[in-house]
Structure formats: C-alpha cells, structure tokens
Amino acid sequence: MKDSEIVKSEAILVTIAERGSDVEECERSLDELERLLDTAGGSVFARVIQVKDSFDSRTCIGSGKVKEISDLCKDNAIDLVIFDFELTPAQIRNLENDIGEDVRVIDRSMLILDIFALHATSSEGKLQVELAQYKYLLPRLSGMGKSLSRQGGGIGTRGPGETKLESDRRHIRRRIHALEEQLEELEQRRDLLHQRRKKDGV
C-alpha cells in the first residue's frame, strides 16, 4: 500500500431512477455520493440521472446517456465518472471504451475503498484496507485491466496497485492469505498486551 497525495478531480456522478420510483431519493443518494467524493478530495462537475424502465446489461445506462457523458468529459476535460451503484467488470470496461479511453469509471464501492486507503494511518488499518480492496478486486480482475493499470492518478487509483493484471488470481489469493495472517498476528499481539496491562493494573 503506497501513500498517495490527494489529487483534486472533477467528476460526473451518474445514477438511474427506475420509472415510477422516487427521483428525490436518487437525488439524496447522489448528495451522499457527492459528500464521499469531497472526502476523497474531489468535486462534482455534473450529476446525471437517467429515468429508465430497467438497467441495460451492457452499460446500465442507455446509449444516449453514454454519449451525453462522453461529450461532457471531452468538452470539459473530465477524467472521472462515478456510478452510484455497483458495476460489473464488463460494464466498467464497456463504459470506459464508450465514454473515452482517458476516462476512469468507478462505482460507489470503489470510491469508499479509495477513501479508506487515503485515510488509513495505523499499520493495522492499512492492512485491513488493503485486504478489503483485494477481496473486492479478486472477482473483478478479468474485466478491469484498464482501470487497475492506472495507478497514482487520483481518485479510484489508491490502494493495492496492479502490475500485469496484478498479476493473476493466484497472486491475489496469496496476498489475501498473507494479509489475513498479518492481521491475526497483530490481533494476538494486541490481546497479549491488553492482558499484560490488565495484570499490571494499568
């Protein structure tokens, strides 16, 4: 886990309001996402809500909205788009291909993990964040090569990096196992210290 400076990024926030649902609830959810982005060191350039009957399996949003977002990014040099719901690796790849090769697409979960990575200070905290990020990335490796290859470039890139798809699932699983062992060792050490303090009346 490498420490990263906060890189101010302007982002476009995107969500879907299913037809007949509460659009105000979507607005409130985007308000919360905006606060998360602010915590991560970014700011909102635009918010996009699409009213739709159902999610598109390829990109979640319709092709017209994808084009609208792509134009917004190109015209205003925006390189980050954040979706207010979880995306599959294939959807992230499709969206990045359709919106533009210089644009990162992340979802709410990735933003939250990025915030944890930014603010973790203790050794144990950093290990816990790295473990959470690897567990999140493991099932997504096959579809996120482009996103994960961009490291150190701001929001959505902090945390456990990626070298040659970092590099395969076996490597990730080994790292997860090692992190779990380190955390268990830290916990045992902390319990031992607690017992010693209790015994000494501290």
C-alpha positions as CSV (number, residue, x, y, z in Angstrom):
1,M,0.0,0.0,0.0
2,K,1.6,3.3,-1.1
3,D,0.7,6.6,0.4
4,S,-0.8,8.9,-2.2
5,E,-1.3,12.6,-2.3
6,I,-4.9,13.9,-2.7
7,V,-5.4,14.7,-6.3
8,K,-8.3,17.1,-6.9
9,S,-10.5,15.6,-9.5
10,E,-13.7,16.8,-11.0
11,A,-16.2,14.0,-11.6
12,I,-19.5,13.3,-13.2
13,L,-21.9,11.4,-10.9
14,V,-24.4,9.0,-12.5
15,T,-27.4,7.2,-11.3
16,I,-30.6,5.6,-12.6
17,A,-34.1,6.2,-11.4
18,E,-36.3,3.4,-12.5
19,R,-39.5,4.7,-14.0
20,G,-42.1,5.1,-11.2
21,S,-39.5,5.3,-8.5
22,D,-38.8,8.2,-6.2
23,V,-36.4,10.6,-8.1
24,E,-35.9,12.6,-4.9
25,E,-34.5,9.5,-3.2
26,C,-32.0,9.3,-6.1
27,E,-31.1,12.9,-5.5
28,R,-30.5,12.3,-1.8
29,S,-28.3,9.3,-2.7
30,L,-26.3,11.5,-5.1
31,D,-25.9,14.1,-2.3
32,E,-24.3,11.4,-0.2
33,L,-22.1,10.3,-3.1
34,E,-21.0,13.9,-3.5
35,R,-20.0,14.1,0.1
36,L,-18.0,10.9,-0.3
37,L,-16.3,12.4,-3.4
38,D,-15.4,15.5,-1.4
39,T,-13.9,13.3,1.4
40,A,-11.8,11.7,-1.3
41,G,-10.5,15.1,-2.5
42,G,-12.7,15.6,-5.5
43,S,-15.6,17.8,-6.6
44,V,-18.7,17.4,-8.7
45,F,-18.8,18.8,-12.2
46,A,-22.2,17.4,-13.1
47,R,-24.9,15.0,-12.0
48,V,-26.7,12.8,-14.4
49,I,-29.9,10.9,-13.6
50,Q,-31.5,8.7,-16.2
51,V,-35.1,7.7,-15.8
52,K,-35.3,4.2,-17.2
53,D,-37.5,1.1,-17.1
54,S,-34.6,-1.2,-16.4
55,F,-30.8,-1.4,-16.3
56,D,-29.0,-2.0,-19.5
57,S,-26.9,-5.2,-19.1
58,R,-24.0,-3.7,-21.1
59,T,-23.6,-0.3,-19.6
60,C,-26.5,0.1,-17.2
61,I,-27.5,3.4,-18.8
62,G,-28.8,3.9,-22.3
63,S,-26.5,4.7,-25.3
64,G,-27.8,8.2,-25.5
65,K,-26.7,9.0,-21.9
66,V,-23.4,7.3,-22.5
67,K,-22.9,9.7,-25.5
68,E,-24.0,12.7,-23.3
69,I,-21.5,11.8,-20.6
70,S,-18.8,11.2,-23.2
71,D,-19.3,14.7,-24.7
72,L,-19.3,16.3,-21.2
73,C,-16.0,14.6,-20.5
74,K,-14.4,15.5,-23.8
75,D,-15.6,19.1,-23.8
76,N,-14.6,19.8,-20.2
77,A,-11.5,17.6,-19.7
78,I,-13.3,15.4,-17.1
79,D,-11.5,12.1,-16.5
80,L,-13.6,10.5,-13.8
81,V,-17.2,9.2,-13.8
82,I,-18.7,7.7,-10.7
83,F,-21.8,5.5,-10.7
84,D,-24.0,5.4,-7.6
85,F,-24.4,1.7,-7.7
86,E,-22.2,-1.4,-8.2
87,L,-20.9,-2.1,-11.7
88,T,-19.7,-5.4,-13.1
89,P,-16.2,-5.5,-14.5
90,A,-17.7,-5.9,-18.0
91,Q,-19.8,-2.8,-17.5
92,I,-16.8,-0.8,-16.3
93,R,-14.8,-1.9,-19.4
94,N,-17.7,-1.1,-21.8
95,L,-18.4,2.3,-20.2
96,E,-14.7,3.3,-20.4
97,N,-14.5,2.1,-24.0
98,D,-17.6,4.1,-24.9
99,I,-17.0,7.2,-22.9
100,G,-13.4,7.6,-23.8
101,E,-10.0,6.0,-23.2
102,D,-8.8,8.7,-20.8
103,V,-11.8,8.5,-18.5
104,R,-11.8,6.3,-15.4
105,V,-15.2,4.7,-14.4
106,I,-15.7,3.6,-10.8
107,D,-18.6,2.8,-8.7
108,R,-19.7,3.8,-5.1
109,S,-17.9,0.8,-3.5
110,M,-14.6,1.6,-5.2
111,L,-14.9,5.2,-4.1
112,I,-15.5,4.2,-0.5
113,L,-12.5,1.8,-0.5
114,D,-10.4,4.6,-2.0
115,I,-11.4,6.9,0.9
116,F,-10.3,4.2,3.4
117,A,-7.0,3.8,1.6
118,L,-6.5,7.6,1.8
119,H,-7.2,7.9,5.5
120,A,-5.8,4.8,6.9
121,T,-2.9,5.7,9.2
122,S,-2.2,2.8,11.5
123,S,-0.4,-0.3,10.3
124,E,-3.4,-2.4,11.1
125,G,-5.8,0.0,9.4
126,K,-3.7,0.0,6.2
127,L,-3.6,-3.8,6.2
128,Q,-7.4,-4.0,6.7
129,V,-8.0,-1.6,3.8
130,E,-5.6,-3.4,1.5
131,L,-7.3,-6.7,2.4
132,A,-10.7,-5.2,1.7
133,Q,-9.5,-3.8,-1.6
134,Y,-8.0,-7.1,-2.8
135,K,-11.2,-9.0,-1.8
136,Y,-13.2,-6.5,-3.8
137,L,-10.8,-6.7,-6.8
138,L,-10.4,-10.5,-6.9
139,P,-13.7,-11.4,-8.7
140,R,-13.3,-8.4,-10.9
141,L,-9.8,-8.9,-12.3
142,S,-10.8,-10.2,-15.7
143,G,-12.8,-7.1,-16.6
144,M,-10.9,-4.3,-15.0
145,G,-7.5,-4.3,-16.6
146,K,-7.7,-0.8,-17.9
147,S,-9.0,0.7,-14.7
148,L,-6.5,-1.1,-12.5
149,S,-3.5,-0.3,-14.6
150,R,-3.8,3.4,-13.8
151,Q,-2.1,3.9,-10.5
152,G,-1.2,7.0,-8.6
153,G,-3.5,9.2,-10.7
154,G,-6.0,10.2,-8.1
155,I,-9.4,9.1,-7.0
156,G,-10.1,5.4,-7.8
157,T,-6.4,4.6,-8.1
158,R,-5.2,4.5,-4.5
159,G,-4.5,1.2,-2.8
160,P,-3.1,-2.1,-3.9
161,G,-1.9,-1.2,-7.5
162,E,-1.7,-3.6,-10.4
163,T,1.3,-5.0,-12.2
164,K,0.4,-7.1,-15.3
165,L,-3.2,-7.5,-14.0
166,E,-1.5,-7.8,-10.6
167,S,-0.8,-10.4,-12.0
168,D,-3.2,-13.3,-11.7
169,R,-5.8,-14.6,-9.3
170,R,-3.3,-16.9,-7.5
171,H,-1.1,-13.9,-6.7
172,I,-4.1,-12.0,-5.2
173,R,-5.2,-15.0,-3.2
174,R,-1.7,-15.4,-1.8
175,R,-1.6,-11.7,-0.9
176,I,-5.0,-12.0,0.8
177,H,-3.8,-15.0,2.8
178,A,-0.6,-13.2,3.9
179,L,-2.6,-10.1,4.9
180,E,-5.0,-12.2,7.0
181,E,-2.1,-13.8,8.7
182,Q,-0.5,-10.4,9.5
183,L,-3.8,-9.1,10.9
184,E,-4.2,-12.2,13.0
185,E,-0.7,-11.8,14.4
186,L,-1.4,-8.1,15.2
187,E,-4.6,-9.1,16.9
188,Q,-2.9,-11.7,19.0
189,R,-0.1,-9.2,19.9
190,R,-2.7,-6.6,20.9
191,D,-4.6,-9.2,23.1
192,L,-1.4,-10.2,24.8
193,L,-0.5,-6.5,25.5
194,H,-4.0,-6.0,26.9
195,Q,-3.7,-9.0,29.2
196,R,-0.3,-7.8,30.4
197,R,-1.7,-4.3,31.1
198,K,-4.7,-5.8,32.9
199,K,-2.3,-8.0,35.0
200,D,-0.2,-5.0,35.9
201,G,-3.2,-2.9,36.8
202,V,-2.8,-0.4,34.0
